[in-house]
Amino acid sequence: MSERRELLLDAALAVIARLGVTGATTRAIVAEAGVSLASFHYAFESRDQLIAELVSRVIQGEEAVLSAVQPEGVSMRDTIRQGLIQYFDVVKADPLREKAMFELTQYAMRSPELEPLARAQYDRYYALAESALDVAARSTGLSWARPTAELATFLVVLTDGLTLNWLVNRDDAAALAIIDFAADSLGALAVAA
């Protein structure tokens, strides 16, 4: 059954990226996956359950990428820049996934039953960003002049803007300029420990 669930999750992500959440009917998802409607209902109780699991799955993938980041920068700016470059590489590697995640977040915010999912999604993003900032501080021997929870919010806003801007324009040079701006801005908030 877990193989079928994975197949349906992959199919849902592809359909959402192509047609949006409203176009990702259970029939469209099973057609993409090449399975029967009964297979869908055997694996998931509802489309909303599938969507909730899809969001969780994508976030877990992002957690895995971020936990693999081993800062090598000699300065806080370089350390932050390196992490953001690695993040951007993930965005470029699968732009449809990123597009689908924005669509899923918007959908969750418009659905009273799923709205807590959007909050939980961003709570996880903030926690990941805070963890990345803590790793950067440890690796450089510096500390932060402002609370890391506050800086984590800034970092998430910057990465959301970076991602959305790149998805619209596909301009790598502009994305690198945003990364440099973010690294300069956040790096300036590091102080001696």
Summary of the structure (lengths in Angstrom):
residues: 193
radius of gyration: 18.4
end to end distance: 50.7
largest distance: 60.2
contacts: 597
relative contact order: 0.12
helix: 79%
strand: 3%
